């Protein structure tokens, strides 16, 4: 995690990964997420992609020692991606003071809230909501 600031700073505007969810009719638009929050989202997605590639490479690796290394890297990237996801949602909630709302992120980093019931903490722990 000591490299996190460097990793975030290295993400340029053309590397930003845009969420692909459209604004829904029950959404209340509150604004656009900051560059830092966009970078957290992007870095998390990049790590998820890299983790998936490590897992795939490990499945087809014939060298046991190399396979163990690939799986270790997979576990590392999955854990870091999960932390980045939490930091992302904390950033969104902080920027717009939405700590008591059901929050969403939409295309072009549009931040929304809606009246849907907040997901239980256990569901959020497993990444099922924001």
DOMARLUM-912486 format. One line per field, with one value per atom (N, C-alpha, C, O): residue in one letter; x, y, z. Coordinates in nm, 3 decimals. Example, Ala and Ser with C-alpha at 12.3 -4.5 7.8 and 13.67 -1.06 7.14 Angstrom:
# residues 2
res = (a | a | a | a | s | s | s | s)
east = (1.319 | 1.230 | 1.320 | 1.424 | 1.285 | 1.367 | 1.290 | 1.341)
north = (-0.569 | -0.450 | -0.330 | -0.332 | -0.225 | -0.106 | 0.003 | 0.114)
up = (0.780 | 0.780 | 0.780 | 0.846 | 0.708 | 0.714 | 0.787 | 0.804)
This chain:
# residues 130
res = (x | x | x | x | x | x | x | x | x | x | x | x | x | x | x | x | x | x | x | x | x | x | x | x | x | x | x | x | x | x | x | x | x | x | x | x | x | x | x | x | x | x | x | x | x | x | x | x | x | x | x | x | x | x | x | x | x | x | x | x | x | x | x | x | x | x | x | x | x | x | x | x | x | x | x | x | x | x | x | x | x | x | x | x | x | x | x | x | x | x | x | x | x | x | x | x | x | x | x | x | x | x | x | x | x | x | x | x | x | x | x | x | x | x | x | x | x | x | x | x | x | x | x | x | x | x | x | x | x | x | x | x | x | x | x | x | x | x | x | x | x | x | x | x | x | x | x | x | x | x | x | x | x | x | x | x | x | x | x | x | x | x | x | x | x | x | x | x | x | x | x | x | x | x | x | x | x | x | x | x | x | x | x | x | x | x | x | x | x | x | x | x | x | x | x | x | x | x | x | x | x | x | x | x | x | x | x | x | x | x | x | x | x | x | x | x | x | x | x | x | x | x | x | x | x | x | x | x | x | x | x | x | x | x | x | x | x | x | x | x | x | x | x | x | x | x | x | x | x | x | x | x | x | x | x | x | x | x | x | x | x | x | x | x | x | x | x | x | x | x | x | x | x | x | x | x | x | x | x | x | x | x | x | x | x | x | x | x | x | x | x | x | x | x | x | x | x | x | x | x | x | x | x | x | x | x | x | x | x | x | x | x | x | x | x | x | x | x | x | x | x | x | x | x | x | x | x | x | x | x | x | x | x | x | x | x | x | x | x | x | x | x | x | x | x | x | x | x | x | x | x | x | x | x | x | x | x | x | x | x | x | x | x | x | x | x | x | x | x | x | x | x | x | x | x | x | x | x | x | x | x | x | x | x | x | x | x | x | x | x | x | x | x | x | x | x | x | x | x | x | x | x | x | x | x | x | x | x | x | x | x | x | x | x | x | x | x | x | x | x | x | x | x | x | x | x | x | x | x | x | x | x | x | x | x | x | x | x | x | x | x | x | x | x | x | x | x | x | x | x | x | x | x | x | x | x | x | x | x | x | x | x | x | x | x | x | x | x | x | x | x | x | x | x | x | x | x | x | x | x | x | x | x | x | x | x | x | x | x | x | x | x | x | x | x | x | x | x | x | x | x | x | x | x | x | x | x | x | x | x | x | x | x | x | x | x | x | x | x | x)
east = (0.083 | 0.000 | 0.086 | 0.037 | 0.214 | 0.299 | 0.315 | 0.349 | 0.290 | 0.301 | 0.170 | 0.166 | 0.064 | -0.067 | -0.066 | -0.119 | -0.008 | -0.008 | 0.061 | 0.016 | 0.171 | 0.242 | 0.158 | 0.153 | 0.092 | 0.008 | -0.108 | -0.142 | -0.168 | -0.280 | -0.232 | -0.298 | -0.117 | -0.063 | -0.025 | -0.027 | 0.008 | 0.052 | -0.065 | -0.043 | -0.188 | -0.305 | -0.338 | -0.367 | -0.332 | -0.361 | -0.510 | -0.580 | -0.554 | -0.695 | -0.746 | -0.861 | -0.660 | -0.704 | -0.708 | -0.756 | -0.658 | -0.662 | -0.784 | -0.814 | -0.855 | -0.969 | -1.074 | -1.113 | -1.117 | -1.220 | -1.355 | -1.376 | -1.444 | -1.574 | -1.675 | -1.688 | -1.746 | -1.853 | -1.955 | -1.977 | -2.017 | -2.108 | -2.254 | -2.332 | -2.291 | -2.429 | -2.498 | -2.443 | -2.616 | -2.692 | -2.769 | -2.804 | -2.795 | -2.877 | -3.016 | -3.074 | -3.069 | -3.202 | -3.306 | -3.273 | -3.433 | -3.540 | -3.554 | -3.597 | -3.520 | -3.532 | -3.406 | -3.401 | -3.304 | -3.178 | -3.189 | -3.256 | -3.123 | -3.109 | -2.963 | -2.875 | -2.938 | -2.801 | -2.750 | -2.819 | -2.628 | -2.571 | -2.443 | -2.399 | -2.384 | -2.262 | -2.173 | -2.215 | -2.050 | -1.951 | -1.838 | -1.790 | -1.795 | -1.687 | -1.556 | -1.533 | -1.474 | -1.345 | -1.248 | -1.269 | -1.143 | -1.039 | -0.980 | -0.954 | -0.959 | -0.900 | -0.991 | -0.944 | -1.119 | -1.215 | -1.220 | -1.228 | -1.215 | -1.212 | -1.088 | -1.094 | -0.977 | -0.852 | -0.860 | -0.807 | -0.924 | -0.942 | -1.023 | -0.989 | -1.132 | -1.216 | -1.135 | -1.139 | -1.062 | -0.984 | -0.876 | -0.860 | -0.801 | -0.693 | -0.750 | -0.692 | -0.863 | -0.928 | -0.967 | -0.946 | -1.025 | -1.064 | -0.942 | -0.944 | -0.835 | -0.711 | -0.656 | -0.612 | -0.660 | -0.610 | -0.699 | -0.648 | -0.830 | -0.920 | -0.888 | -0.886 | -0.864 | -0.831 | -0.699 | -0.689 | -0.598 | -0.468 | -0.480 | -0.416 | -0.561 | -0.582 | -0.646 | -0.606 | -0.745 | -0.811 | -0.712 | -0.717 | -0.621 | -0.520 | -0.423 | -0.384 | -0.385 | -0.296 | -0.361 | -0.297 | -0.489 | -0.562 | -0.567 | -0.546 | -0.594 | -0.598 | -0.461 | -0.450 | -0.358 | -0.222 | -0.185 | -0.122 | -0.226 | -0.195 | -0.265 | -0.208 | -0.387 | -0.462 | -0.392 | -0.401 | -0.323 | -0.261 | -0.109 | -0.040 | -0.058 | 0.086 | 0.127 | 0.066 | 0.229 | 0.274 | 0.386 | 0.420 | 0.444 | 0.552 | 0.492 | 0.437 | 0.502 | 0.439 | 0.489 | 0.409 | 0.618 | 0.674 | 0.620 | 0.585 | 0.615 | 0.561 | 0.412 | 0.363 | 0.340 | 0.197 | 0.172 | 0.080 | 0.253 | 0.239 | 0.262 | 0.189 | 0.362 | 0.389 | 0.274 | 0.239 | 0.217 | 0.104 | -0.018 | -0.088 | -0.042 | -0.156 | -0.134 | -0.229 | -0.009 | 0.022 | -0.005 | -0.063 | 0.035 | 0.012 | -0.139 | -0.188 | -0.210 | -0.356 | -0.419 | -0.501 | -0.380 | -0.435 | -0.404 | -0.489 | -0.282 | -0.241 | -0.328 | -0.380 | -0.343 | -0.419 | -0.567 | -0.630 | -0.623 | -0.764 | -0.784 | -0.882 | -0.693 | -0.704 | -0.692 | -0.768 | -0.596 | -0.577 | -0.697 | -0.739 | -0.752 | -0.870 | -0.988 | -1.064 | -1.004 | -1.114 | -1.097 | -1.195 | -0.975 | -0.948 | -0.974 | -1.032 | -0.930 | -0.954 | -1.103 | -1.146 | -1.180 | -1.325 | -1.384 | -1.468 | -1.340 | -1.389 | -1.347 | -1.427 | -1.220 | -1.173 | -1.252 | -1.283 | -1.285 | -1.365 | -1.500 | -1.539 | -1.571 | -1.704 | -1.695 | -1.783 | -1.590 | -1.570 | -1.549 | -1.605 | -1.468 | -1.444 | -1.572 | -1.595 | -1.654 | -1.782 | -1.870 | -1.923 | -1.885 | -1.972 | -1.919 | -1.996 | -1.786 | -1.726 | -1.746 | -1.785 | -1.721 | -1.731 | -1.871 | -1.885 | -1.972 | -2.110 | -2.191 | -2.313 | -2.125 | -2.192 | -2.313 | -2.424 | -2.289 | -2.398 | -2.381 | -2.392 | -2.353 | -2.328 | -2.455 | -2.447 | -2.570 | -2.694 | -2.786 | -2.907 | -2.727 | -2.805 | -2.755 | -2.641 | -2.841 | -2.801 | -2.739 | -2.808 | -2.610 | -2.532 | -2.497 | -2.478 | -2.489 | -2.447 | -2.355 | -2.349 | -2.284 | -2.198 | -2.247 | -2.271 | -2.260 | -2.314 | -2.213 | -2.105 | -2.251 | -2.163 | -2.112 | -2.184 | -1.989 | -1.922 | -1.904 | -1.894 | -1.901 | -1.878 | -1.984 | -1.956 | -2.106 | -2.219 | -2.252 | -2.275 | -2.254 | -2.286 | -2.434 | -2.488 | -2.500 | -2.643 | -2.674 | -2.594 | -2.789 | -2.845 | -2.989 | -3.048 | -3.046 | -3.187 | -3.250 | -3.181 | -3.380 | -3.455 | -3.460 | -3.527 | -3.389 | -3.386 | -3.324 | -3.238 | -3.370 | -3.316 | -3.166 | -3.116 | -3.096 | -2.952 | -2.929 | -3.001 | -2.829 | -2.799 | -2.745 | -2.679 | -2.773 | -2.720 | -2.567 | -2.507 | -2.503 | -2.357 | -2.291 | -2.185 | -2.350 | -2.289 | -2.287 | -2.192 | -2.390 | -2.393 | -2.287 | -2.220 | -2.270 | -2.168 | -2.030 | -1.939 | -2.012 | -1.883 | -1.842 | -1.723 | -1.938 | -1.909 | -1.915 | -1.916 | -1.918 | -1.911 | -2.040 | -2.039 | -2.152 | -2.280 | -2.348 | -2.460 | -2.285 | -2.346 | -2.246 | -2.135 | -2.286 | -2.194 | -2.227 | -2.158)
north = (-0.120 | 0.000 | 0.126 | 0.235 | 0.112 | 0.231 | 0.293 | 0.410 | 0.214 | 0.265 | 0.321 | 0.370 | 0.316 | 0.361 | 0.503 | 0.525 | 0.601 | 0.736 | 0.743 | 0.813 | 0.670 | 0.669 | 0.603 | 0.650 | 0.493 | 0.424 | 0.513 | 0.516 | 0.583 | 0.672 | 0.788 | 0.826 | 0.845 | 0.957 | 0.917 | 1.000 | 0.791 | 0.745 | 0.723 | 0.704 | 0.726 | 0.706 | 0.838 | 0.938 | 0.835 | 0.956 | 0.958 | 0.858 | 1.072 | 1.089 | 0.991 | 0.949 | 0.954 | 0.861 | 0.716 | 0.628 | 0.690 | 0.554 | 0.532 | 0.419 | 0.639 | 0.629 | 0.534 | 0.546 | 0.440 | 0.343 | 0.401 | 0.431 | 0.415 | 0.477 | 0.371 | 0.267 | 0.397 | 0.304 | 0.294 | 0.391 | 0.179 | 0.160 | 0.147 | 0.077 | 0.212 | 0.207 | 0.339 | 0.446 | 0.331 | 0.451 | 0.502 | 0.426 | 0.633 | 0.691 | 0.632 | 0.626 | 0.587 | 0.525 | 0.629 | 0.735 | 0.598 | 0.695 | 0.734 | 0.846 | 0.645 | 0.676 | 0.739 | 0.769 | 0.761 | 0.818 | 0.969 | 1.038 | 1.017 | 1.161 | 1.195 | 1.155 | 1.269 | 1.305 | 1.413 | 1.513 | 1.394 | 1.492 | 1.556 | 1.658 | 1.500 | 1.561 | 1.458 | 1.346 | 1.500 | 1.416 | 1.387 | 1.478 | 1.264 | 1.224 | 1.293 | 1.320 | 1.320 | 1.387 | 1.298 | 1.178 | 1.360 | 1.285 | 1.175 | 1.065 | 1.204 | 1.104 | 0.982 | 0.869 | 1.006 | 0.896 | 0.817 | 0.694 | 0.885 | 0.817 | 0.730 | 0.620 | 0.777 | 0.699 | 0.578 | 0.472 | 0.591 | 0.476 | 0.367 | 0.249 | 0.408 | 0.314 | 0.245 | 0.123 | 0.325 | 0.274 | 0.178 | 0.070 | 0.216 | 0.129 | -0.002 | -0.108 | 0.005 | -0.118 | -0.209 | -0.330 | -0.152 | -0.231 | -0.290 | -0.404 | -0.212 | -0.262 | -0.381 | -0.480 | -0.370 | -0.480 | -0.603 | -0.715 | -0.583 | -0.697 | -0.767 | -0.890 | -0.690 | -0.748 | -0.824 | -0.936 | -0.763 | -0.830 | -0.957 | -1.058 | -0.952 | -1.071 | -1.183 | -1.299 | -1.149 | -1.250 | -1.313 | -1.433 | -1.232 | -1.285 | -1.378 | -1.481 | -1.340 | -1.425 | -1.560 | -1.664 | -1.556 | -1.680 | -1.768 | -1.889 | -1.709 | -1.784 | -1.842 | -1.958 | -1.761 | -1.809 | -1.925 | -2.021 | -1.916 | -2.022 | -2.153 | -2.261 | -2.143 | -2.264 | -2.342 | -2.464 | -2.271 | -2.337 | -2.347 | -2.377 | -2.321 | -2.327 | -2.470 | -2.533 | -2.519 | -2.657 | -2.662 | -2.770 | -2.548 | -2.541 | -2.508 | -2.400 | -2.600 | -2.584 | -2.460 | -2.386 | -2.437 | -2.321 | -2.190 | -2.098 | -2.185 | -2.067 | -2.051 | -1.940 | -2.163 | -2.160 | -2.103 | -2.022 | -2.145 | -2.094 | -1.942 | -1.870 | -1.896 | -1.752 | -1.675 | -1.566 | -1.731 | -1.666 | -1.657 | -1.556 | -1.764 | -1.764 | -1.666 | -1.605 | -1.653 | -1.555 | -1.413 | -1.331 | -1.386 | -1.254 | -1.230 | -1.120 | -1.335 | -1.327 | -1.286 | -1.194 | -1.353 | -1.322 | -1.178 | -1.108 | -1.135 | -0.998 | -0.896 | -0.802 | -0.916 | -0.822 | -0.821 | -0.715 | -0.937 | -0.944 | -0.866 | -0.792 | -0.883 | -0.814 | -0.663 | -0.586 | -0.621 | -0.478 | -0.418 | -0.306 | -0.491 | -0.443 | -0.425 | -0.329 | -0.515 | -0.504 | -0.379 | -0.309 | -0.352 | -0.232 | -0.106 | -0.010 | -0.106 | 0.009 | 0.034 | 0.149 | -0.072 | -0.057 | 0.011 | 0.100 | -0.030 | 0.034 | 0.181 | 0.267 | 0.209 | 0.347 | 0.431 | 0.548 | 0.372 | 0.441 | 0.482 | 0.598 | 0.387 | 0.420 | 0.518 | 0.602 | 0.509 | 0.607 | 0.745 | 0.844 | 0.752 | 0.879 | 0.940 | 1.060 | 0.857 | 0.906 | 0.959 | 1.070 | 0.881 | 0.923 | 1.050 | 1.139 | 1.059 | 1.177 | 1.302 | 1.407 | 1.293 | 1.409 | 1.471 | 1.592 | 1.387 | 1.436 | 1.421 | 1.438 | 1.390 | 1.373 | 1.281 | 1.316 | 1.163 | 1.066 | 0.942 | 0.829 | 0.965 | 0.852 | 0.778 | 0.665 | 0.839 | 0.773 | 0.745 | 0.736 | 0.731 | 0.708 | 0.585 | 0.541 | 0.530 | 0.426 | 0.497 | 0.570 | 0.476 | 0.553 | 0.468 | 0.347 | 0.534 | 0.464 | 0.551 | 0.672 | 0.487 | 0.557 | 0.521 | 0.404 | 0.620 | 0.599 | 0.645 | 0.694 | 0.630 | 0.667 | 0.810 | 0.897 | 0.834 | 0.964 | 1.003 | 1.122 | 0.905 | 0.926 | 1.014 | 1.090 | 1.002 | 1.070 | 0.999 | 0.878 | 1.074 | 1.018 | 1.038 | 1.147 | 0.932 | 0.936 | 0.873 | 0.797 | 0.906 | 0.832 | 0.802 | 0.867 | 0.704 | 0.673 | 0.627 | 0.607 | 0.611 | 0.577 | 0.428 | 0.384 | 0.351 | 0.207 | 0.184 | 0.260 | 0.079 | 0.048 | 0.026 | -0.038 | 0.080 | 0.057 | -0.092 | -0.158 | -0.145 | -0.287 | -0.313 | -0.227 | -0.430 | -0.462 | -0.463 | -0.492 | -0.430 | -0.426 | -0.554 | -0.548 | -0.669 | -0.795 | -0.804 | -0.857 | -0.752 | -0.754 | -0.660 | -0.693 | -0.543 | -0.449 | -0.508 | -0.484 | -0.586 | -0.647 | -0.738 | -0.751 | -0.800 | -0.890 | -0.818 | -0.882 | -0.684 | -0.607 | -0.600 | -0.576 | -0.620 | -0.623 | -0.487 | -0.477 | -0.383 | -0.251 | -0.144 | -0.172 | -0.020 | 0.092 | 0.171 | 0.269)
up = (0.000 | 0.000 | 0.000 | -0.030 | 0.033 | 0.035 | -0.103 | -0.115 | -0.207 | -0.344 | -0.398 | -0.511 | -0.319 | -0.365 | -0.421 | -0.530 | -0.350 | -0.407 | -0.543 | -0.633 | -0.558 | -0.687 | -0.796 | -0.909 | -0.759 | -0.857 | -0.902 | -1.020 | -0.808 | -0.842 | -0.928 | -1.026 | -0.892 | -0.970 | -1.112 | -1.203 | -1.131 | -1.263 | -1.360 | -1.480 | -1.310 | -1.397 | -1.467 | -1.402 | -1.599 | -1.677 | -1.715 | -1.702 | -1.760 | -1.795 | -1.899 | -1.894 | -1.994 | -2.098 | -2.051 | -2.123 | -1.930 | -1.874 | -1.785 | -1.747 | -1.752 | -1.661 | -1.719 | -1.835 | -1.637 | -1.675 | -1.632 | -1.514 | -1.726 | -1.702 | -1.656 | -1.720 | -1.545 | -1.507 | -1.620 | -1.693 | -1.635 | -1.748 | -1.706 | -1.772 | -1.598 | -1.551 | -1.584 | -1.558 | -1.642 | -1.676 | -1.555 | -1.465 | -1.554 | -1.448 | -1.458 | -1.567 | -1.345 | -1.341 | -1.301 | -1.248 | -1.327 | -1.303 | -1.156 | -1.126 | -1.064 | -0.921 | -0.863 | -0.743 | -0.945 | -0.897 | -0.878 | -0.954 | -0.774 | -0.750 | -0.777 | -0.701 | -0.883 | -0.921 | -0.827 | -0.802 | -0.773 | -0.681 | -0.735 | -0.681 | -0.837 | -0.891 | -0.959 | -0.989 | -0.982 | -1.048 | -0.951 | -0.882 | -0.945 | -0.855 | -0.894 | -1.011 | -0.796 | -0.817 | -0.895 | -0.909 | -0.944 | -1.016 | -0.928 | -0.976 | -0.800 | -0.710 | -0.696 | -0.699 | -0.681 | -0.670 | -0.800 | -0.798 | -0.913 | -1.042 | -1.055 | -1.111 | -1.004 | -1.009 | -0.917 | -0.952 | -0.802 | -0.713 | -0.782 | -0.777 | -0.847 | -0.921 | -1.030 | -1.045 | -1.107 | -1.219 | -1.173 | -1.230 | -1.071 | -1.022 | -0.969 | -0.991 | -0.900 | -0.853 | -0.967 | -0.961 | -1.072 | -1.189 | -1.259 | -1.304 | -1.269 | -1.331 | -1.252 | -1.311 | -1.120 | -1.037 | -1.049 | -1.049 | -1.058 | -1.079 | -1.210 | -1.216 | -1.313 | -1.444 | -1.438 | -1.488 | -1.375 | -1.363 | -1.279 | -1.310 | -1.174 | -1.090 | -1.171 | -1.160 | -1.251 | -1.334 | -1.432 | -1.457 | -1.486 | -1.578 | -1.504 | -1.557 | -1.381 | -1.301 | -1.272 | -1.280 | -1.239 | -1.211 | -1.335 | -1.326 | -1.448 | -1.574 | -1.608 | -1.646 | -1.594 | -1.621 | -1.529 | -1.572 | -1.402 | -1.306 | -1.344 | -1.328 | -1.394 | -1.432 | -1.542 | -1.547 | -1.630 | -1.745 | -1.733 | -1.830 | -1.614 | -1.591 | -1.555 | -1.469 | -1.621 | -1.594 | -1.491 | -1.443 | -1.457 | -1.359 | -1.222 | -1.203 | -1.128 | -0.997 | -0.924 | -0.866 | -0.926 | -0.856 | -0.917 | -0.844 | -1.047 | -1.115 | -1.085 | -1.067 | -1.079 | -1.049 | -0.910 | -0.890 | -0.813 | -0.676 | -0.674 | -0.606 | -0.748 | -0.755 | -0.818 | -0.772 | -0.924 | -0.991 | -0.899 | -0.896 | -0.823 | -0.730 | -0.615 | -0.567 | -0.571 | -0.466 | -0.517 | -0.445 | -0.639 | -0.698 | -0.718 | -0.697 | -0.758 | -0.771 | -0.638 | -0.634 | -0.529 | -0.397 | -0.356 | -0.301 | -0.384 | -0.352 | -0.427 | -0.367 | -0.556 | -0.637 | -0.600 | -0.600 | -0.568 | -0.526 | -0.396 | -0.382 | -0.301 | -0.173 | -0.191 | -0.133 | -0.272 | -0.297 | -0.370 | -0.341 | -0.464 | -0.538 | -0.443 | -0.457 | -0.347 | -0.250 | -0.163 | -0.136 | -0.121 | -0.040 | -0.122 | -0.072 | -0.247 | -0.334 | -0.354 | -0.361 | -0.364 | -0.379 | -0.256 | -0.268 | -0.139 | -0.015 | -0.009 | 0.026 | -0.043 | -0.045 | -0.144 | -0.118 | -0.258 | -0.358 | -0.299 | -0.310 | -0.237 | -0.183 | -0.067 | -0.051 | 0.014 | 0.120 | 0.059 | 0.107 | -0.047 | -0.115 | -0.171 | -0.157 | -0.234 | -0.290 | -0.178 | -0.188 | -0.072 | 0.039 | 0.107 | 0.144 | 0.122 | 0.183 | 0.099 | 0.152 | -0.030 | -0.118 | -0.120 | -0.133 | -0.106 | -0.120 | 0.009 | 0.007 | 0.120 | 0.250 | 0.238 | 0.278 | 0.183 | 0.161 | 0.249 | 0.202 | 0.375 | 0.464 | 0.504 | 0.551 | 0.486 | 0.527 | 0.408 | 0.423 | 0.290 | 0.168 | 0.094 | 0.113 | 0.011 | -0.082 | -0.202 | -0.273 | -0.224 | -0.320 | -0.441 | -0.430 | -0.558 | -0.679 | -0.763 | -0.746 | -0.853 | -0.948 | -1.087 | -1.117 | -1.172 | -1.305 | -1.410 | -1.377 | -1.535 | -1.646 | -1.629 | -1.578 | -1.670 | -1.656 | -1.510 | -1.478 | -1.422 | -1.279 | -1.215 | -1.122 | -1.264 | -1.204 | -1.073 | -1.072 | -0.965 | -0.833 | -0.808 | -0.828 | -0.763 | -0.737 | -0.602 | -0.546 | -0.552 | -0.439 | -0.474 | -0.561 | -0.407 | -0.429 | -0.299 | -0.199 | -0.303 | -0.182 | -0.154 | -0.061 | -0.233 | -0.207 | -0.070 | -0.024 | -0.005 | 0.127 | 0.119 | 0.026 | 0.217 | 0.228 | 0.246 | 0.321 | 0.179 | 0.193 | 0.333 | 0.391 | 0.388 | 0.520 | 0.517 | 0.414 | 0.630 | 0.634 | 0.584 | 0.521 | 0.612 | 0.568 | 0.416 | 0.359 | 0.349 | 0.202 | 0.146 | 0.048 | 0.208 | 0.163 | 0.183 | 0.104 | 0.290 | 0.317 | 0.202 | 0.172 | 0.137 | 0.026 | -0.109 | -0.214 | -0.106 | -0.229 | -0.307 | -0.427 | -0.240 | -0.310 | -0.316 | -0.366 | -0.267 | -0.275 | -0.241 | -0.197 | -0.260 | -0.238 | -0.122 | -0.092)
